[in-house]
């Protein structure tokens, strides 16, 4: 139960629903307990009338009178039992409308809490954990927890109230018979305790294996192009089947343990019934109780069948919920490595950027990506960052939007350390087009509008699509801007996805623009259109363009060549050409390629 303490806040939030539901359960069980008493009265009446009839044996008129009275009385008792059953059912309905609805509301709240926390966590968290495991905890694990929040609570309240009401009613009739009837229950409690521990342990492993299955399926479906192009379908099927077989075996073992519960409950209840009939019969002979009391006790014992059976079921649910909540708590207790110091900040950025001896090492791999990087950009200046693969170019972009914090040194924007700036405001003011383009499985219009801080009109979306030189491509599609791009934008070409991503960044109207190699899949003519807009729209904005190639249509105030995370060259185009080093080699090679075309 230690792991489930986190859920107490939700019980408190919906306490009135829960208390009302428990009250309805008690009322329902009260009417349920009255039924055996009515049946006892009816049976005693029948026995009494039969004995009286024997006294008047041979008197037809008197016998008919007795049978008429008996028939009328039994119909009254039957109607009373039916009325009690209807009342019991009505309050049971109200119980489900309160407690089960409460569990659904808590399920909704819990998923919101988990999802919000996921979004607050930093990028390093997502590199350590796979998507399938994240999905499993917010779906399968929450489902397991909901069974504890609703059905388990409802049946536990039903169990407690039923046992209390039934035992009190039984004690009112015969203390001795009650004690004999309840003898099997301690043995049942010990058995449940032992089996519950087994269920808890195995449920944890089953949920972990289910997360692994979800991860495998998610990766295969996301990378289905690679799987098909390498003809690895059969291999993936075999791998998934092996892991599924492991999950099936673990689930079957758990099912075998669960299978012991019901026969064990039935055996114990059957033993109680036999004891009731035997000891009760002796009590009737002794004149301590009536025959109707035996029938009453037998019904009571059978009324205890489901609550007693539910002990094991509830224990199983609680154990599984505890295992699932433990997995949920592991992530909820994870703290974001990037802290927002000023959530309410709304300050615009002028665009001055200063790197002071910045060093950065990736926390998950220990790779040193940046070392002693220093440069200054004044507001409105343009910077190009060039370098070989793995030289740290993308890391510079990630550090500027605080996907990570620097390991050493500091980054200043407008003279203020970015670690002291509001995180949300910082990212809203910077338009980043990442190297790894991601589009949502939605319409093109919504993908572009996603970047805006307001709800943009269709005309505004189309305007920025023109700026990104993708309007004509979109207009040529059957449904235009209402075209669904598919998962990760699979229906669009690489160049189209890049340009949609550019439009999404520009519609933010950012103060600082960072383009991370986002024109690699764009042809020369389209590149000229985009850069032409950049020359106009970015004239007064600070811009950093990370690239493998040189854009002759865009004038840079400063160019940095990175190598192994440090600055190998820095200066203007003319200065770097005069150096005759790596930068000049790139320019000459690029010019030779363009001449060759």
N, C-alpha and C positions, 0 to 999 in steps of 0.2 A: 504493500500500500504506500510505501515511501515514494515511489515513482509517481503515483497517482495524486499526490498532494497538490501538484500544479493545477489540477482541475477543480480544486475547491473554490477558486475565485469565480468559476462559472456557475457552480452550485449556488453560491451566494447571490450572484446576479439574478438568477432565476429561482430564488428560494421560495417565492410565493407560489409559483407553479408547482414546485416539488412538494411543498407542504400541503397544498390543496389536493394534489394527486394522492399523497399518502393518506389524507383524510378520506378521500373517496374509496381507497382500497379498504380501509378499516370499516367503513359503512357497508361496502359490498360484502365483506367477509362476515359482518354481523348478521346480515340477512341470510347469508349462506349457512351459518351455524344454527340459525333458528329452524331450518328445514328438518334436520334430524329430530329435533324436539317435537315438531309437529307430527312427524311420522311415528315417533314413540307414543305420543298421545293417541294417534289413530290405531296403532297396533294394540295398545292396551285396551282401547275401547272395544275393538273387535273381540279380543279374548274375553273381556268382561261380558259382552253381549251374547257370545256363544255359550258361556257358562250359564247365563241367565236363561237362555233359550232351552237348555237342557232341563232346567228346573220346571219349565212349563211344557215339557214334551207331551204331545197329544192334544194340546189346546191350539187348534188351528188359528182361531181369531187372534189370540195373544201372540203366536209365532209370526203371523203376518205383520202385526203391529211392530214387533221387535225388528224384523227385517226392514220395514219401512223407515223406522227411526235410524237404523244402522246405515242404510243406503244414503239417507239425507245427510247424516253426519259425516260419512266418508267423502261425499261430494263436497261438503264444506271444507274438510281438511285438504282435499285435492286442489280445490280452488285456492286455498291459503298457500299451499306449497308452490303453485304456479305463480301466484302474486309475488311471493318472496323471491322466486327465480327471476321474475321480470325486474324487480327492484335491484337484485344483485347484478343482473346484466346491464342495467341502465348506469349504475355507478361504476361498473367496470369499464363501460364505454367512456365515461367522464375521466376515468383514470388514464386511459390511453390518450385521450385528448390533452391531458396536462403533462404527464411524465414523458411519453414518447415524443410529443411535440417539443418539449423542453430539450430532449436529447438531440433532436434535429437542429434546434437553434444553437445549442452549444457546439454541435458539429460544424455548423457554418462559422461560428465565431472562432473556433480552433483553427480551421483552415485559413481564415483571414489572418490570424496571428502568425501562423507558420509562413504564409506567403509574404506577409509584410516583413517578417524577420529575414526571409531569404533575400529580399530585395535590399535590405540594409547591409547585408554581409558583403565583404570586399571581394575583389577579383581572385585573391589567393585562395579563398574558400572554395570557389568553383573549380579551381585547378586541382584541388585535393580530393574533391568528391565528384562522382559521375552523375550525370543527369538522371539516369534510371533510379538510382538510390534516392535522389531528392524527390522524384515523383512518387516512389513507393511510400515514402514516409508521409506525404501529404494526402495520399489516397488510401492505400491498404491499411496503413497503421492507424489512420484517423477512423477508418471504418471499424477496426477492432476496438478502439477506444469508445466509439459511440455505443457499441453494444453494452459496455459497462455503464455509460451515462444514462441509458434509457432502460432497456429490458432488464439488466442486472439490478438496477435500483428498484424498478417496479416489482420484480419477482422477489427481491429481498424483503421489501416492505410487505408484500403479500405473504411471504414465508413467516415473518415475525408475527404479523397480526393474526394469521390463521392459526399458528401454533398456540399463541397466547389464548385466543378465544376458545379454541377447541379444548386445550388442556384445562382451562378454567371450567368449561362446561362439563368435562369429564370428571374433574375433581368434585364438582357439585353433586354428582351422582354417586361415585364410589372412589374413594382414595386408593383402596387396595387394588381394584381392577385397573385403575389408571396407571399405577406404578408397574404392574405386570405388563400392561399393553405397551408401555414406553421403554421396556428393557432393551430392545434392539438398537435404539437410537445412539447411545454412546459408541457402540461398535461401528455404526455407520459414520459417525463424526471422525473417528480415528482413520478409517479407510479413506475418507474424502481428503483428509490432511495429507496422507501419503501420496495419493494419486495426483493431487493438485500440484505438489512440488515437481513431479515428473512432467506435468503439462506445462508448467511455467518454463522449465529448462528447455524443453523441446520446441515450445512456441517461439522462443527467441531465435533459435537456429533456423526455424522454418521461415520467419520473417526476413532474416538475412539472406536466405537462399532465394526468396521471392524477389527481393531487391536486385539480386544478381541476374535473375531471369529478365526482369524489367529492363535492366541496363543493357543486356545482350540484345534484346529485341529492339530497343531504341537505337542502338548503334548500328545494327544491321539495316534497319529501315531508313535511317538518316543517310547511311553510306551505301545505299542499294546500287548506285551507279558503279561504285568501285567493286562491289561484290560481283555484279554481273559482268563487268569488263574483264575481271580476272577469273571468271567462271568458277566462283567459289560457293555457289549456292548449296551444293551437296555437303560440302565441308561445314558450312554454317548450320545447315539443318542437323547434321550429326552432332555438332557441338551443342546446339540448343537442346536436342533430344537427350543428350547425356546429362545436361544440367537439369532438364525437366524430370528425368528419371530419378535424379537425386532428390528433387523436391517432392516427387510422388512418393518415394520410399519414406522420406521423413514424415510426410503427411499421413501415410498409411500407418506408420508406427504410432503417431499421435491418435489416429482414429481408433486403433486397437485399444489404447488406454481409455479413450472416451467411451468405448463400447462396454467397458466394465461397469460404468455408472448405472445404467438403467436396470440391467439384471440384478445388480446389488441392491438397488432401491426396492425393486419388486419383491426380492427375496425377504428383505427386512420387513416390508409392509405385510407380506403374506404370513410371516412368522408372527407379527403383531395380531393379525386377524385370528390365527389359530389359537393364540394365547387368550384373546378376548372371548372367543366362543367357549373355550374350555373353562377358564376361570369364571367367566360370566355365568355359564351354566351351573357351576357349583354355587355361585352366589344366589341364583334364582331358586335353586333347591333349598338353600338355607333361608330363603325369604327376605334377603337383604335388598334385592333389586327385582324389578319386573322383567318379563320377557321383552317388553318394548325397549328396556334399557340396553339389552344385548344388541338389538337391531340398531339402536341409536349409536352404540359404541362402534359397531362394524362400519356404519356410515362415517363416523368420525375418523376411524382409521383410514378409510379410503379417501376421505377429504385431505388427510395428511400425505397421501401418496405423491401428488404433484409437488407440494411445497418441499417435502423431504427429498424427492428426486431433484428438485430445483437447487438443492444445496450443492450438489455436485456440478450441475450446469452453471450455477452462478460462480462457483469456485473456478471452474474452467474459464469462464468469460473474464473474470477479474484477473486471473493469471495471464491470459493472453493480452488483455488490455494493459497490464503492467509492463509486459515485455515490449509492447508497441509504444507505450508512452515513454519508456526508457530510451528508445531509439529517437523519439521526437525530442525529448529533453536534451539529448546529446547535441542536437543542432540549435535548439532554442538557447542553450547555455553558451553556445559559441559567440564570442564577442567580435564585432567588426574591428578589423585592424585600422580602418580609416574612420576617424571620429569627426563629426560635424561640429565645429566650435561655435558657429553662429547660424542656426537654422533659419532665422528671420531676416538675414541680411539680404538687401535688394540693391546694392550699390553697383552702378555700371562700371565697366573697366575701360581705362584709357588705352591699355595695350602695351605698357612697358613691361618687358620680360627680362629678368636677370637670373642667370645660373651662376651660383658661386661655389666653385669646387665641389660640384655635385658628384656623388658616388652612389651606386645602387647595386645591390646583390639580391637576386630573386630568393625569397624566403623558402620556397618549396624545393628548389633544386640546388641552391647555393652557388649558382652561376653569377659571376660578376659582369653585369651588362654595361655599366657606366662607371668611368673612373675620372675624377678630377676634371669634370666638364665645366667650363666657364665661358660665358658669352653674354652680351647685352643687346637687346633689341629696343629701340625707342618706338613710341606709339606711331603706327602707320608704316613701319618698315617691313620689308619682305625678306624672309630667310629661307634658303634652300639647304636641306640636310641630305648629303649624299654619302653613300658608303656601300661596301659589300654586304651580302647577306650575313646577318648575325653581328653586325658592327654596333648595334644599339640604337638604331634610328627610331624604331617603333617604341622603344622604351622611353625615349624623350617625350613622345606624345602621351604615353600613359602617365608619366610623371606630371605633366602639365595639367591633366584633368584629375589628378589624384586617384587614379586607379591603384597606385601604390604610393607610399611615402618614401622620400629619399633616405638612403642609409647614412650618408654623410653629406655635409654642406647644406645648402638651402636654395630654394627657388623663390624669387620675389616677383610679384605682379603688382605694378604701380607702387613699388616700394614696400610692399607688405608680404610677409611670408605666407605662402598659399596654405600652410597648415593652420593659419589664424583666420583664413577667410571662410565664409559660409560655403559648405560643400555644394549644396544645391544651386546657389547663386553662381558659383564658379563654373559649374558645368553648364548652366543655362547660358552663360555669357560666352562660352567657347563652342564654336561649331567644329566638331571633329568628324571627319570622314575616315573611318578605319580601313586598314588594309584588307581585313577579313570582312567583306560586305555581308550584312545580315538583313534580310527582309522578312517581315512577318507574313504569315499565311493569311493575307487579306487583300483588299483591292489596292491598285497602284495609288489611287487618290488618298486612301487612308495611310499608306506607307509614307507618302510625302508629307501629309498633314501631321503625322506623328511628331515631327520635329518642331512644330509651331507651339508657342506658349498660349495660343488662343485657338478658337475653332475657325480655321481659315475657310474662305469661300472657294468655290470651284475655280473662279477666275484667278484667285491668288495662287492656288496650287498649279494651275496651268502656266502662270507667269514664271514661276520658279522652275517648272519643267523645261520651259524655253531657255532659261538661263543655263540649265544643265545640259542643254542640247539633246534632250530626250523626248521633247514634245511630239516631234514627227513620228518617232517610233511608237509612242503610245497611241497617237491618233490613228495609226495604221492597224491597230488591233481591233478585233471584232467589237469588243465592248469598251474600247477606249480606256479611260481612267477608271472604269468600273471593273476592269479585268482582274480576276483573282490571280495572284502571282504564284500560288502554291507554296508548299513548305520551303522556307529559306529562299524563296524567289526562284524556284526550280524552272518555272515556265519562261523566264527571261534569260537572255544571253548574259555573259559575263560583263560586257560593256554596258548593256542596258541596266543591269543591277548597280553597277558603279555609278552611273549617272543619276539613277533614282535616289541612291544614297547621298549624292552630292546635293540634289534638290532638297532632300530632307534636312540636310545640315544648313543650307542657305536660307530656308524658310524661317529659321530661328532668328534671322537677322542678328547674328552674333557680333560681339565686339572683337573677338580673336578667332581666326580661322586656322585649322590644322588639317592639312590634306596628307594622308599617309598612303602614298603610292596608289592613289585612287584613279589614275588615268592609264594604268598599265594595259587594260583591255580595250582602249579607245583608239580609233584610227586617227590619222593625222588631221583630216579636215574637221572632225568632231572636236578634237583636242584644241584646234585653233578657235572654234566657236566658244568653247568653255573658257579658255584663257582670255579671250577677248572680253568676256563678261567680267572675269576676275580683275582685269586691268581697270575696268570702270567701277565696279561695285566694291572692290577691295582697295581702292585708291587711298582711303583714309583709315584702313583697318590693318592691324598687325596680322601678318599671315606667315605660317610656317608650312612649307611644302617639303615633304619627305619623298624622295624619288630615287630611281636608279638611272634616270636620264635627265638631260638638260632641256629646259623649255625656252627656246629662243624668243618666243612671243611674250615672255613674262620677265620683267626686269627685277633682279634681286639686289637688295642693298647689301646683303651679306650671304656668303656661301660657306658652309662648314662641311668638311670631309671627315667622316668618322672612321676610325679603324680600331678594332678591339675595345670599343667603348670610350676611346679618347679622341681628341682632336688631332688629326694628322695634318690638315690644312685648313686655313680660314682666311677669307678676304673677299674681294669683289671678283667678278668674272675675269677682268683684265689681269688682276694680280695673280690669280691662280693659274691663268694661262701662261703667264710669264714664268711661273715656277717650273713648268714642264714636268709636273709629277702626275699623280693618279687622276686628278681632275682634268688636266689637259688631255690625258689619254682617253678618257671617256668622251670628251667633246670631239676629238679627232675621229674616234671610232664611230660615233653617232653620225658625224658629217659624212664619213665614207659610206655608211649604210644608206643615208638619204640620197646621196649621189648615185649609188648603185641602183636604187629604185627608179 
